[in-house]
Amino acid sequence: MLIAQGCPSSITVGSETVACVDQLIYLRSTIDSNGKSKPKIRRRITIAESAMQQTYKSVWNAHIALSTKLRLYNTCILPIVLYASECWAPTKADVAHLDAFDQWCLRRLLGITWQDHITNIEVRERTGVPAVSETILSQRRLSMLGHVSRMPPSRDAYKANYQDIPSDWRRRPGRPRQS
């Protein structure tokens, strides 16, 4: 844990003393004081990479049908990477990092090395697996939006999603001012 800057070294809650930190792990997800998703994404990729390497000799390098390897990848590795991805706000660099990890995994499944000169598009065609970034954007976030939209209006998530926006509100025309 990193000690937070601009915060007292400890806080007393009741009779307990709690340290003030920049980053902590709660329910297997990283919570960062700056609110960015980069530490969360990097941690999930590191854990999934470790799982891939631990099972490399026994599963991914074995003489098993590609369809079986893909099913194992979709049930054992992807959930590790996509845990709590509904709440991420990834940047372009984060999305590129996720897709690069996904591509690395698929190349390991197919037994493709960097010397084989096979394009990423061809790897996707051989496996038929959509990119991780597409899964996050198209399936997981929409599923979360469905849950929030069905919540009772008294819940905080519903209130945050459906704030009162004036019906006559319009964005100012033209390019936004640079500050």
N, CA, C and O atoms as a DFTB+ gen file, in Angstrom:
716 C
 N C O
     1  1       0.831      -1.186       0.000
     2  2       0.000       0.000       0.000
     3  2       0.872       1.244       0.000
     4  3       1.915       1.294       0.652
     5  1       0.436       2.216      -0.722
     6  2       1.154       3.476      -0.800
     7  2       0.492       4.490       0.113
     8  3      -0.734       4.595       0.152
     9  1       1.293       5.225       0.837
    10  2       0.750       6.273       1.715
    11  2       0.306       7.449       0.853
    12  3       1.051       7.911      -0.012
    13  1      -0.898       7.924       1.091
    14  2      -1.452       9.026       0.307
    15  2      -0.757      10.328       0.641
    16  3      -0.363      10.563       1.783
    17  1      -0.611      11.176      -0.372
    18  2      -0.014      12.489      -0.165
    19  2      -1.130      13.497       0.049
    20  3      -2.195      13.384      -0.557
    21  1      -0.895      14.477       0.904
    22  2      -1.911      15.493       1.186
    23  2      -3.005      14.972       2.098
    24  3      -4.097      15.539       2.148
    25  1      -2.724      13.912       2.811
    26  2      -3.703      13.284       3.693
    27  2      -2.992      12.985       5.005
    28  3      -1.793      12.707       4.994
    29  1      -3.690      13.032       6.130
    30  2      -3.023      12.679       7.387
    31  2      -2.543      11.232       7.350
    32  3      -3.123      10.405       6.647
    33  1      -1.497      10.923       8.093
    34  2      -0.923       9.582       8.058
    35  2      -1.882       8.530       8.590
    36  3      -1.809       7.371       8.182
    37  1      -2.781       8.909       9.496
    38  2      -3.765       7.963      10.004
    39  2      -5.027       8.707      10.423
    40  3      -5.001       9.897      10.739
    41  1      -6.117       7.975      10.414
    42  2      -7.422       8.519      10.783
    43  2      -7.995       7.619      11.870
    44  3      -7.880       6.397      11.782
    45  1      -8.601       8.199      12.878
    46  2      -9.213       7.416      13.943
    47  2     -10.711       7.317      13.697
    48  3     -11.413       8.325      13.628
    49  1     -11.186       6.080      13.567
    50  2     -12.612       5.817      13.385
    51  2     -13.064       5.003      14.595
    52  3     -12.695       3.838      14.739
    53  1     -13.858       5.618      15.459
    54  2     -14.228       4.956      16.705
    55  2     -12.992       4.793      17.558
    56  3     -12.353       5.774      17.938
    57  1     -12.654       3.544      17.859
    58  2     -11.443       3.279      18.633
    59  2     -10.332       2.708      17.754
    60  3      -9.251       2.396      18.253
    61  1     -10.584       2.569      16.455
    62  2      -9.605       1.994      15.522
    63  2      -8.847       3.095      14.788
    64  3      -9.418       4.128      14.438
    65  1      -7.558       2.863      14.559
    66  2      -6.739       3.779      13.780
    67  2      -6.553       3.185      12.388
    68  3      -6.115       2.044      12.247
    69  1      -6.888       3.963      11.363
    70  2      -6.835       3.497       9.978
    71  2      -5.826       4.355       9.223
    72  3      -5.847       5.581       9.332
    73  1      -4.945       3.715       8.460
    74  2      -3.955       4.439       7.667
    75  2      -4.615       5.000       6.410
    76  3      -5.521       4.378       5.853
    77  1      -4.175       6.145       5.972
    78  2      -4.665       6.788       4.755
    79  2      -3.724       6.401       3.621
    80  3      -2.529       6.688       3.697
    81  1      -4.235       5.754       2.564
    82  2      -3.399       5.234       1.482
    83  2      -3.887       5.728       0.126
    84  3      -5.034       6.150      -0.017
    85  1      -3.003       5.669      -0.865
    86  2      -3.351       6.036      -2.235
    87  2      -4.056       4.901      -2.965
    88  3      -4.891       5.144      -3.837
    89  1      -3.725       3.670      -2.613
    90  2      -4.214       2.523      -3.373
    91  2      -4.433       1.343      -2.429
    92  3      -3.631       1.100      -1.527
    93  1      -5.528       0.615      -2.646
    94  2      -5.771      -0.592      -1.866
    95  2      -6.540      -1.597      -2.705
    96  3      -7.145      -1.244      -3.718
    97  1      -6.512      -2.839      -2.279
    98  2      -7.223      -3.899      -2.980
    99  2      -8.426      -4.279      -2.133
   100  3      -8.295      -4.660      -0.970
   101  1      -9.606      -4.167      -2.745
   102  2     -10.859      -4.469      -2.061
   103  2     -11.697      -5.333      -2.991
   104  3     -11.943      -4.955      -4.137
   105  1     -12.136      -6.489      -2.510
   106  2     -12.896      -7.445      -3.308
   107  2     -12.186      -7.764      -4.619
   108  3     -12.808      -7.774      -5.681
   109  1     -10.898      -8.020      -4.541
   110  2     -10.039      -8.393      -5.663
   111  2      -9.944      -7.323      -6.746
   112  3      -9.546      -7.620      -7.872
   113  1     -10.294      -6.117      -6.429
   114  2     -10.184      -5.010      -7.374
   115  2      -9.375      -3.897      -6.727
   116  3      -9.477      -3.663      -5.523
   117  1      -8.577      -3.219      -7.528
   118  2      -7.747      -2.141      -7.025
   119  2      -8.543      -0.847      -6.972
   120  3      -9.180      -0.460      -7.952
   121  1      -8.503      -0.191      -5.839
   122  2      -9.140       1.115      -5.688
   123  2      -8.023       2.131      -5.573
   124  3      -7.158       2.021      -4.704
   125  1      -8.045       3.124      -6.456
   126  2      -6.979       4.108      -6.542
   127  2      -7.529       5.473      -6.167
   128  3      -8.673       5.790      -6.492
   129  1      -6.733       6.280      -5.489
   130  2      -7.214       7.582      -5.020
   131  2      -7.477       8.559      -6.156
   132  3      -8.285       9.475      -6.002
   133  1      -6.809       8.382      -7.300
   134  2      -7.045       9.299      -8.407
   135  2      -8.223       8.874      -9.286
   136  3      -8.621       9.619     -10.182
   137  1      -8.782       7.698      -9.044
   138  2      -9.979       7.256      -9.753
   139  2      -9.739       6.713     -11.144
   140  3     -10.702       6.452     -11.866
   141  1      -8.499       6.534     -11.546
   142  2      -8.212       6.039     -12.891
   143  2      -8.281       4.517     -12.935
   144  3      -8.138       3.842     -11.915
   145  1      -8.501       3.996     -14.129
   146  2      -8.648       2.557     -14.305
   147  2      -7.344       1.850     -14.620
   148  3      -7.298       0.620     -14.592
   149  1      -6.297       2.573     -14.915
   150  2      -5.037       1.960     -15.330
   151  2      -4.502       0.949     -14.315
   152  3      -4.125      -0.149     -14.723
   153  1      -4.448       1.260     -13.003
   154  2      -3.947       0.248     -12.060
   155  2      -4.821      -1.008     -12.019
   156  3      -4.312      -2.120     -11.875
   157  1      -6.131      -0.825     -12.147
   158  2      -7.039      -1.975     -12.140
   159  2      -6.774      -2.869     -13.338
   160  3      -6.685      -4.090     -13.205
   161  1      -6.648      -2.259     -14.506
   162  2      -6.447      -3.019     -15.740
   163  2      -5.096      -3.724     -15.711
   164  3      -5.002      -4.898     -16.070
   165  1      -4.061      -3.024     -15.291
   166  2      -2.728      -3.633     -15.227
   167  2      -2.709      -4.817     -14.256
   168  3      -2.074      -5.834     -14.532
   169  1      -3.391      -4.690     -13.142
   170  2      -3.428      -5.780     -12.160
   171  2      -4.154      -6.996     -12.720
   172  3      -3.692      -8.124     -12.547
   173  1      -5.284      -6.782     -13.389
   174  2      -6.040      -7.894     -13.967
   175  2      -5.221      -8.598     -15.049
   176  3      -5.244      -9.825     -15.146
   177  1      -4.501      -7.827     -15.860
   178  2      -3.673      -8.421     -16.909
   179  2      -2.532      -9.228     -16.286
   180  3      -2.206     -10.310     -16.775
   181  1      -1.933      -8.725     -15.232
   182  2      -0.844      -9.441     -14.566
   183  2      -1.321     -10.766     -13.988
   184  3      -0.633     -11.779     -14.111
   185  1      -2.479     -10.769     -13.364
   186  2      -3.019     -11.998     -12.786
   187  2      -3.353     -13.008     -13.887
   188  3      -3.053     -14.195     -13.755
   189  1      -3.973     -12.536     -14.972
   190  2      -4.335     -13.433     -16.071
   191  2      -3.083     -13.974     -16.775
   192  3      -3.050     -15.132     -17.190
   193  1      -2.069     -13.136     -16.903
   194  2      -0.819     -13.592     -17.522
   195  2      -0.168     -14.685     -16.681
   196  3       0.380     -15.649     -17.215
   197  1      -0.232     -14.526     -15.377
   198  2       0.296     -15.551     -14.481
   199  2      -0.468     -16.865     -14.644
   200  3       0.133     -17.939     -14.657
   201  1      -1.792     -16.777     -14.769
   202  2      -2.603     -17.984     -14.966
   203  2      -2.279     -18.649     -16.304
   204  3      -2.238     -19.875     -16.399
   205  1      -2.048     -17.833     -17.338
   206  2      -1.681     -18.395     -18.646
   207  2      -0.352     -19.124     -18.569
   208  3      -0.206     -20.212     -19.126
   209  1       0.619     -18.532     -17.883
   210  2       1.939     -19.140     -17.821
   211  2       1.962     -20.385     -16.942
   212  3       2.727     -21.312     -17.207
   213  1       1.130     -20.418     -15.895
   214  2       1.095     -21.594     -15.029
   215  2       0.524     -22.803     -15.748
   216  3       0.920     -23.933     -15.462
   217  1      -0.395     -22.588     -16.673
   218  2      -1.027     -23.707     -17.372
   219  2      -0.461     -23.911     -18.774
   220  3      -1.036     -24.665     -19.559
   221  1       0.655     -23.255     -19.108
   222  2       1.172     -23.314     -20.473
   223  2       1.535     -24.733     -20.893
   224  3       1.066     -25.206     -21.928
   225  1       2.357     -25.415     -20.111
   226  2       2.818     -26.744     -20.516
   227  2       1.700     -27.774     -20.497
   228  3       1.624     -28.633     -21.375
   229  1       0.833     -27.685     -19.494
   230  2      -0.198     -28.720     -19.350
   231  2      -1.396     -28.528     -20.268
   232  3      -2.036     -29.510     -20.646
   233  1      -1.718     -27.299     -20.637
   234  2      -2.933     -27.066     -21.427
   235  2      -2.633     -26.435     -22.776
   236  3      -2.951     -27.016     -23.813
   237  1      -2.030     -25.263     -22.777
   238  2      -1.908     -24.502     -24.021
   239  2      -0.904     -25.109     -24.980
   240  3      -1.051     -24.967     -26.194
   241  1       0.117     -25.787     -24.463
   242  2       1.126     -26.392     -25.325
   243  2       0.812     -27.858     -25.621
   244  3       1.530     -28.492     -26.393
   245  1      -0.234     -28.401     -25.029
   246  2      -0.588     -29.806     -25.221
   247  2      -1.285     -30.007     -26.569
   248  3      -1.729     -29.052     -27.207
   249  1      -1.368     -31.248     -26.976
   250  2      -2.040     -31.591     -28.238
   251  2      -3.529     -31.761     -27.980
   252  3      -4.053     -32.874     -27.920
   253  1      -4.185     -30.632     -27.831
   254  2      -5.631     -30.582     -27.581
   255  2      -6.255     -29.821     -28.748
   256  3      -5.616     -28.957     -29.349
   257  1      -7.502     -30.149     -29.061
   258  2      -8.187     -29.463     -30.154
   259  2      -8.296     -27.966     -29.863
   260  3      -8.431     -27.550     -28.712
   261  1      -8.236     -27.171     -30.924
   262  2      -8.310     -25.721     -30.773
   263  2      -9.620     -25.299     -30.125
   264  3      -9.639     -24.366     -29.322
   265  1     -10.711     -25.970     -30.460
   266  2     -12.007     -25.601     -29.869
   267  2     -11.998     -25.800     -28.359
   268  3     -12.601     -25.009     -27.633
   269  1     -11.329     -26.836     -27.875
   270  2     -11.225     -27.073     -26.433
   271  2     -10.362     -26.005     -25.769
   272  3     -10.694     -25.513     -24.690
   273  1      -9.252     -25.647     -26.417
   274  2      -8.391     -24.602     -25.877
   275  2      -9.137     -23.273     -25.797
   276  3      -9.005     -22.541     -24.816
   277  1      -9.916     -22.966     -26.826
   278  2     -10.676     -21.711     -26.826
   279  2     -11.737     -21.702     -25.731
   280  3     -11.963     -20.672     -25.095
   281  1     -12.389     -22.841     -25.508
   282  2     -13.380     -22.921     -24.429
   283  2     -12.708     -22.724     -23.081
   284  3     -13.249     -22.031     -22.219
   285  1     -11.542     -23.320     -22.882
   286  2     -10.800     -23.143     -21.640
   287  2     -10.356     -21.692     -21.473
   288  3     -10.405     -21.148     -20.370
   289  1      -9.928     -21.073     -22.560
   290  2      -9.511     -19.670     -22.518
   291  2     -10.693     -18.777     -22.141
   292  3     -10.562     -17.866     -21.323
   293  1     -11.851     -19.051     -22.751
   294  2     -13.038     -18.227     -22.478
   295  2     -13.586     -18.429     -21.069
   296  3     -14.226     -17.529     -20.526
   297  1     -13.350     -19.584     -20.473
   298  2     -13.895     -19.841     -19.139
   299  2     -12.887     -19.655     -18.009
   300  3     -13.286     -19.445     -16.863
   301  1     -11.586     -19.727     -18.308
   302  2     -10.584     -19.640     -17.241
   303  2      -9.770     -18.353     -17.257
   304  3      -9.428     -17.838     -16.192
   305  1      -9.453     -17.825     -18.420
   306  2      -8.560     -16.665     -18.511
   307  2      -9.340     -15.367     -18.667
   308  3      -9.075     -14.399     -17.955
   309  1     -10.298     -15.332     -19.589
   310  2     -11.054     -14.092     -19.824
   311  2     -11.790     -13.577     -18.587
   312  3     -11.793     -12.365     -18.369
   313  1     -12.413     -14.426     -17.765
   314  2     -13.049     -13.887     -16.556
   315  2     -12.064     -13.211     -15.599
   316  3     -12.435     -12.279     -14.885
   317  1     -10.824     -13.672     -15.583
   318  2      -9.817     -13.036     -14.743
   319  2      -9.558     -11.620     -15.243
   320  3      -9.479     -10.679     -14.453
   321  1      -9.427     -11.472     -16.558
   322  2      -9.146     -10.160     -17.143
   323  2     -10.349      -9.238     -17.013
   324  3     -10.187      -8.051     -16.727
   325  1     -11.542      -9.759     -17.215
   326  2     -12.737      -8.929     -17.302
   327  2     -13.435      -8.702     -15.970
   328  3     -14.520      -8.121     -15.940
   329  1     -12.841      -9.145     -14.867
   330  2     -13.467      -8.962     -13.565
   331  2     -13.644      -7.476     -13.278
   332  3     -12.670      -6.722     -13.305
   333  1     -14.849      -7.053     -13.007
   334  2     -15.213      -5.664     -12.683
   335  2     -14.939      -4.694     -13.826
   336  3     -14.750      -3.502     -13.584
   337  1     -14.914      -5.176     -15.063
   338  2     -14.625      -4.300     -16.202
   339  2     -15.789      -3.376     -16.538
   340  3     -15.616      -2.428     -17.304
   341  1     -16.955      -3.629     -15.988
   342  2     -18.112      -2.771     -16.247
   343  2     -17.876      -1.368     -15.705
   344  3     -18.437      -0.397     -16.211
   345  1     -17.055      -1.269     -14.689
   346  2     -16.828       0.008     -14.007
   347  2     -15.569       0.721     -14.471
   348  3     -15.260       1.801     -13.968
   349  1     -14.837       0.149     -15.411
   350  2     -13.624       0.777     -15.886
   351  2     -13.950       1.946     -16.800
   352  3     -14.989       1.964     -17.460
   353  1     -13.064       2.904     -16.828
   354  2     -13.108       3.996     -17.802
   355  2     -11.759       3.986     -18.515
   356  3     -10.907       4.832     -18.241
   357  1     -11.559       3.032     -19.431
   358  2     -10.227       2.871     -20.019
   359  2      -9.895       3.965     -21.029
   360  3     -10.765       4.466     -21.742
   361  1      -8.629       4.316     -21.067
   362  2      -8.136       5.232     -22.084
   363  2      -7.773       4.418     -23.330
   364  3      -7.847       3.190     -23.312
   365  1      -7.386       5.091     -24.395
   366  2      -6.979       4.382     -25.618
   367  2      -5.773       3.496     -25.346
   368  3      -5.674       2.394     -25.887
   369  1      -4.859       3.971     -24.512
   370  2      -3.675       3.181     -24.175
   371  2      -4.063       1.928     -23.387
   372  3      -3.486       0.861     -23.598
   373  1      -5.030       2.049     -22.487
   374  2      -5.495       0.893     -21.718
   375  2      -6.160      -0.138     -22.629
   376  3      -5.934      -1.339     -22.485
   377  1      -6.976       0.336     -23.563
   378  2      -7.641      -0.563     -24.507
   379  2      -6.604      -1.270     -25.371
   380  3      -6.727      -2.465     -25.639
   381  1      -5.588      -0.539     -25.806
   382  2      -4.524      -1.146     -26.613
   383  2      -3.772      -2.194     -25.800
   384  3      -3.406      -3.242     -26.332
   385  1      -3.540      -1.924     -24.522
   386  2      -2.844      -2.880     -23.651
   387  2      -3.689      -4.143     -23.456
   388  3      -3.159      -5.253     -23.489
   389  1      -4.993      -3.977     -23.256
   390  2      -5.887      -5.129     -23.115
   391  2      -5.915      -5.971     -24.386
   392  3      -5.826      -7.198     -24.333
   393  1      -6.039      -5.299     -25.526
   394  2      -6.085      -6.035     -26.789
   395  2      -4.756      -6.715     -27.106
   396  3      -4.741      -7.800     -27.686
   397  1      -3.645      -6.091     -26.733
   398  2      -2.339      -6.713     -26.949
   399  2      -2.193      -7.967     -26.090
   400  3      -1.656      -8.975     -26.551
   401  1      -2.665      -7.912     -24.854
   402  2      -2.616      -9.099     -24.000
   403  2      -3.493     -10.205     -24.576
   404  3      -3.085     -11.366     -24.614
   405  1      -4.687      -9.853     -25.019
   406  2      -5.595     -10.827     -25.617
   407  2      -4.959     -11.472     -26.850
   408  3      -5.058     -12.683     -27.047
   409  1      -4.314     -10.659     -27.668
   410  2      -3.652     -11.164     -28.872
   411  2      -2.503     -12.096     -28.504
   412  3      -2.297     -13.121     -29.153
   413  1      -1.753     -11.737     -27.458
   414  2      -0.655     -12.583     -26.988
   415  2      -1.179     -13.948     -26.554
   416  3      -0.577     -14.977     -26.862
   417  1      -2.308     -13.953     -25.835
   418  2      -2.898     -15.216     -25.380
   419  2      -3.334     -16.081     -26.562
   420  3      -3.064     -17.282     -26.590
   421  1      -4.002     -15.476     -27.528
   422  2      -4.488     -16.244     -28.678
   423  2      -3.330     -16.805     -29.499
   424  3      -3.420     -17.914     -30.026
   425  1      -2.260     -16.055     -29.605
   426  2      -1.090     -16.566     -30.326
   427  2      -0.460     -17.744     -29.580
   428  3       0.045     -18.677     -30.204
   429  1      -0.490     -17.701     -28.257
   430  2       0.021     -18.840     -27.482
   431  2      -0.869     -20.066     -27.679
   432  3      -0.377     -21.192     -27.757
   433  1      -2.181     -19.843     -27.758
   434  2      -3.099     -20.958     -27.979
   435  2      -2.848     -21.630     -29.325
   436  3      -2.871     -22.856     -29.435
   437  1      -2.611     -20.816     -30.338
   438  2      -2.401     -21.337     -31.687
   439  2      -0.977     -21.826     -31.911
   440  3      -0.700     -22.471     -32.923
   441  1      -0.065     -21.528     -30.979
   442  2       1.325     -21.941     -31.142
   443  2       2.068     -21.088     -32.154
   444  3       2.995     -21.567     -32.806
   445  1       1.671     -19.829     -32.293
   446  2       2.282     -18.916     -33.251
   447  2       3.387     -18.129     -32.544
   448  3       3.163     -17.572     -31.469
   449  1       4.555     -18.085     -33.134
   450  2       5.654     -17.287     -32.593
   451  2       5.764     -15.996     -33.391
   452  3       5.099     -15.839     -34.415
   453  1       6.591     -15.083     -32.932
   454  2       6.757     -13.812     -33.624
   455  2       7.451     -13.997     -34.965
   456  3       7.368     -13.124     -35.830
   457  1       8.132     -15.118     -35.148
   458  2       8.856     -15.376     -36.391
   459  2       7.935     -15.849     -37.514
   460  3       8.342     -15.885     -38.675
   461  1       6.699     -16.210     -37.174
   462  2       5.786     -16.752     -38.185
   463  2       5.159     -15.685     -39.079
   464  3       4.613     -16.018     -40.131
   465  1       5.222     -14.421     -38.691
   466  2       4.704     -13.300     -39.488
   467  2       3.244     -13.491     -39.867
   468  3       2.882     -13.401     -41.040
   469  1       2.412     -13.755     -38.872
   470  2       0.971     -13.894     -39.077
   471  2       0.301     -12.667     -38.485
   472  3       0.591     -12.283     -37.352
   473  1      -0.588     -12.054     -39.241
   474  2      -1.211     -10.806     -38.797
   475  2      -2.230     -11.060     -37.694
   476  3      -2.718     -12.177     -37.517
   477  1      -2.538     -10.000     -36.959
   478  2      -3.529     -10.092     -35.892
   479  2      -4.905     -10.426     -36.450
   480  3      -5.677     -11.146     -35.818
   481  1      -5.210      -9.910     -37.620
   482  2      -6.514     -10.183     -38.250
   483  2      -6.650     -11.666     -38.554
   484  3      -7.717     -12.246     -38.350
   485  1      -5.585     -12.281     -39.036
   486  2      -5.638     -13.710     -39.336
   487  2      -5.785     -14.545     -38.062
   488  3      -6.463     -15.572     -38.063
   489  1      -5.147     -14.101     -36.978
   490  2      -5.296     -14.801     -35.693
   491  2      -6.756     -14.733     -35.245
   492  3      -7.311     -15.731     -34.786
   493  1      -7.377     -13.564     -35.375
   494  2      -8.795     -13.407     -35.011
   495  2      -9.687     -14.285     -35.879
   496  3     -10.649     -14.870     -35.380
   497  1      -9.382     -14.385     -37.172
   498  2     -10.181     -15.228     -38.059
   499  2     -10.057     -16.700     -37.698
   500  3     -11.039     -17.440     -37.744
   501  1      -8.853     -17.123     -37.338
   502  2      -8.650     -18.529     -36.971
   503  2      -9.395     -18.895     -35.689
   504  3      -9.950     -19.988     -35.576
   505  1      -9.402     -17.985     -34.734
   506  2     -10.020     -18.303     -33.447
   507  2     -11.497     -17.942     -33.395
   508  3     -12.280     -18.634     -32.743
   509  1     -11.889     -16.863     -34.074
   510  2     -13.287     -16.421     -34.024
   511  2     -13.663     -15.750     -32.721
   512  3     -14.848     -15.584     -32.430
   513  1     -12.676     -15.360     -31.932
   514  2     -12.923     -14.711     -30.642
   515  2     -12.880     -13.195     -30.839
   516  3     -11.919     -12.685     -31.416
   517  1     -13.901     -12.462     -30.372
   518  2     -13.844     -10.997     -30.500
   519  2     -12.790     -10.414     -29.566
   520  3     -12.392     -11.049     -28.589
   521  1     -12.350      -9.221     -29.869
   522  2     -11.355      -8.548     -29.038
   523  2     -11.931      -8.262     -27.652
   524  3     -13.137      -8.069     -27.501
   525  1     -11.070      -8.237     -26.657
   526  2     -11.497      -7.985     -25.282
   527  2     -12.153      -6.609     -25.168
   528  3     -13.139      -6.448     -24.449
   529  1     -11.608      -5.621     -25.873
   530  2     -12.183      -4.278     -25.807
   531  2     -13.616      -4.266     -26.346
   532  3     -14.461      -3.544     -25.817
   533  1     -13.902      -5.047     -27.381
   534  2     -15.264      -5.142     -27.906
   535  2     -16.190      -5.815     -26.892
   536  3     -17.350      -5.425     -26.752
   537  1     -15.683      -6.813     -26.192
   538  2     -16.479      -7.504     -25.171
   539  2     -16.849      -6.546     -24.050
   540  3     -17.988      -6.534     -23.583
   541  1     -15.883      -5.744     -23.620
   542  2     -16.157      -4.794     -22.539
   543  2     -17.190      -3.777     -22.985
   544  3     -18.153      -3.506     -22.267
   545  1     -16.992      -3.211     -24.174
   546  2     -17.863      -2.139     -24.632
   547  2     -19.245      -2.636     -25.031
   548  3     -20.245      -1.998     -24.703
   549  1     -19.318      -3.765     -25.734
   550  2     -20.605      -4.175     -26.280
   551  2     -21.437      -5.020     -25.318
   552  3     -22.662      -4.892     -25.300
   553  1     -20.816      -5.864     -24.533
   554  2     -21.587      -6.779     -23.701
   555  2     -21.637      -6.358     -22.234
   556  3     -22.720      -6.204     -21.671
   557  1     -20.497      -6.176     -21.625
   558  2     -20.452      -5.989     -20.176
   559  2     -21.026      -4.650     -19.737
   560  3     -21.772      -4.587     -18.759
   561  1     -20.685      -3.575     -20.451
   562  2     -21.223      -2.274     -20.069
   563  2     -22.713      -2.180     -20.336
   564  3     -23.447      -1.598     -19.538
   565  1     -23.174      -2.748     -21.450
   566  2     -24.608      -2.713     -21.736
   567  2     -25.386      -3.546     -20.722
   568  3     -26.501      -3.184     -20.346
   569  1     -24.807      -4.655     -20.280
   570  2     -25.445      -5.467     -19.249
   571  2     -25.580      -4.678     -17.952
   572  3     -26.620      -4.723     -17.295
   573  1     -24.528      -3.961     -17.590
   574  2     -24.564      -3.135     -16.378
   575  2     -25.594      -2.020     -16.500
   576  3     -26.303      -1.717     -15.540
   577  1     -25.679      -1.402     -17.692
   578  2     -26.674      -0.356     -17.915
   579  2     -28.088      -0.911     -17.766
   580  3     -28.969      -0.230     -17.242
   581  1     -28.307      -2.139     -18.223
   582  2     -29.614      -2.771     -18.055
   583  2     -29.963      -2.966     -16.595
   584  3     -31.102      -2.733     -16.190
   585  1     -28.981      -3.396     -15.792
   586  2     -29.218      -3.574     -14.357
   587  2     -29.565      -2.253     -13.690
   588  3     -30.496      -2.177     -12.887
   589  1     -28.808      -1.211     -14.029
   590  2     -29.040       0.093     -13.409
   591  2     -30.392       0.656     -13.833
   592  3     -31.093       1.253     -13.016
   593  1     -30.766       0.475     -15.091
   594  2     -32.036       1.037     -15.565
   595  2     -33.244       0.336     -14.944
   596  3     -34.326       0.919     -14.880
   597  1     -33.076      -0.909     -14.485
   598  2     -34.180      -1.630     -13.842
   599  2     -34.232      -1.425     -12.329
   600  3     -35.146      -1.920     -11.670
   601  1     -33.269      -0.708     -11.778
   602  2     -33.249      -0.456     -10.335
   603  2     -34.375       0.489      -9.941
   604  3     -34.855       1.270     -10.763
   605  1     -34.794       0.416      -8.688
   606  2     -35.774       1.412      -8.227
   607  2     -35.135       2.800      -8.188
   608  3     -33.940       2.919      -7.919
   609  1     -35.910       3.841      -8.451
   610  2     -35.353       5.197      -8.499
   611  2     -34.718       5.683      -7.202
   612  3     -34.011       6.691      -7.213
   613  1     -34.947       5.007      -6.099
   614  2     -34.353       5.439      -4.825
   615  2     -32.884       5.025      -4.696
   616  3     -32.185       5.546      -3.827
   617  1     -32.395       4.102      -5.536
   618  2     -31.014       3.624      -5.437
   619  2     -30.033       4.669      -5.963
   620  3     -30.339       5.404      -6.902
   621  1     -28.850       4.726      -5.349
   622  2     -27.849       5.723      -5.711
   623  2     -27.345       5.555      -7.145
   624  3     -27.118       6.547      -7.837
   625  1     -27.168       4.313      -7.597
   626  2     -26.690       4.087      -8.962
   627  2     -27.694       4.605      -9.984
   628  3     -27.314       5.169     -11.010
   629  1     -28.971       4.411      -9.696
   630  2     -30.016       4.924     -10.592
   631  2     -29.991       6.444     -10.622
   632  3     -30.087       7.054     -11.687
   633  1     -29.861       7.056      -9.441
   634  2     -29.821       8.519      -9.367
   635  2     -28.617       9.074     -10.117
   636  3     -28.726      10.092     -10.801
   637  1     -27.473       8.411      -9.993
   638  2     -26.268       8.889     -10.673
   639  2     -26.410       8.781     -12.188
   640  3     -25.901       9.626     -12.925
   641  1     -27.090       7.758     -12.645
   642  2     -27.246       7.549     -14.081
   643  2     -28.330       8.435     -14.685
   644  3     -28.206       8.882     -15.825
   645  1     -29.378       8.687     -13.933
   646  2     -30.516       9.449     -14.452
   647  2     -30.701      10.746     -13.670
   648  3     -31.757      10.965     -13.075
   649  1     -29.709      11.585     -13.666
   650  2     -29.833      12.873     -12.999
   651  2     -30.824      13.731     -13.767
   652  3     -31.063      13.528     -14.958
   653  1     -31.385      14.684     -13.063
   654  2     -32.337      15.583     -13.718
   655  2     -31.594      16.515     -14.666
   656  3     -30.891      17.429     -14.236
   657  1     -31.760      16.269     -15.952
   658  2     -31.176      17.116     -16.982
   659  2     -32.329      17.908     -17.587
   660  3     -33.320      17.314     -18.011
   661  1     -32.227      19.198     -17.636
   662  2     -33.324      19.993     -18.215
   663  2     -33.634      19.546     -19.642
   664  3     -32.723      19.285     -20.428
   665  1     -34.922      19.459     -19.972
   666  2     -35.318      18.964     -21.287
   667  2     -34.926      19.916     -22.411
   668  3     -34.793      19.494     -23.560
   669  1     -34.741      21.191     -22.095
   670  2     -34.388      22.153     -23.137
   671  2     -32.873      22.382     -23.231
   672  3     -32.431      23.290     -23.935
   673  1     -32.081      21.573     -22.533
   674  2     -30.636      21.753     -22.523
   675  2     -30.036      21.365     -23.866
   676  3     -30.398      20.338     -24.440
   677  1     -29.127      22.178     -24.363
   678  2     -28.401      21.896     -25.597
   679  2     -26.946      22.300     -25.398
   680  3     -26.646      23.247     -24.671
   681  1     -26.072      21.589     -26.035
   682  2     -24.657      21.943     -26.010
   683  2     -24.473      23.174     -26.873
   684  3     -25.123      23.325     -27.908
   685  1     -23.585      24.048     -26.442
   686  2     -23.334      25.252     -27.235
   687  2     -22.760      24.865     -28.587
   688  3     -21.935      23.955     -28.660
   689  1     -23.170      25.525     -29.649
   690  2     -22.630      25.184     -30.967
   691  2     -21.167      25.604     -31.089
   692  3     -20.701      26.525     -30.419
   693  1     -20.480      24.912     -31.949
   694  2     -19.095      25.272     -32.209
   695  2     -18.114      24.459     -31.405
   696  3     -18.476      23.565     -30.640
   697  1     -16.878      24.796     -31.604
   698  2     -15.789      24.086     -30.951
   699  2     -15.692      24.516     -29.478
   700  3     -15.864      25.695     -29.167
   701  1     -15.418      23.570     -28.576
   702  2     -15.265      23.947     -27.169
   703  2     -14.061      24.873     -26.984
   704  3     -13.058      24.754     -27.688
   705  1     -14.174      25.778     -26.043
   706  2     -13.086      26.698     -25.740
   707  2     -11.901      25.937     -25.163
   708  3     -12.073      24.971     -24.420
   709  1     -10.710      26.377     -25.507
   710  2      -9.508      25.748     -24.963
   711  2      -9.096      26.500     -23.709
   712  3      -9.063      27.730     -23.689
   713  1      -8.784      25.751     -22.672
   714  2      -8.388      26.395     -21.431
   715  2      -6.937      26.090     -21.142
   716  3      -6.400      26.544     -20.131
